[in-house]
Amino acid sequence: MADAQITLTYSRNVGVVAIATGEQYKSAESALNDAGFRRGEAGVYQLTYTDEAAVRATLAHLAERTEARGIQVTASSRRFIGDTAQDIARCLPG
């Protein structure tokens, strides 16, 4: 397993969400910053959907950066947990 990993998922509220993990997570965070992701208030990196071409270009740039640094990137098939939390919060009184 790589010393740094990035997991990508999609949020209906944010766009593409990336989470950096591993012993060398700072390297993964640096690659995300270099590619154009921005750290959100919850500590996860976000790529807001502007247009399809821009998102594709940013993800391609991320792929180049991570390959050069030996960072493993995976796409999650799971729903972004932040969306689930917001759905639950909307159901709570008050």
Secondary structure, 3 states (H helix, E strand, C coil): CCCCEEEEEEECCCEEEEEEECCCHHHHHHHHHHHCCEECCCCCEEEECCCHHHHHHHHHHHHHHHHHHCCEEEECCCCCHHHHHHHHHHHCCC
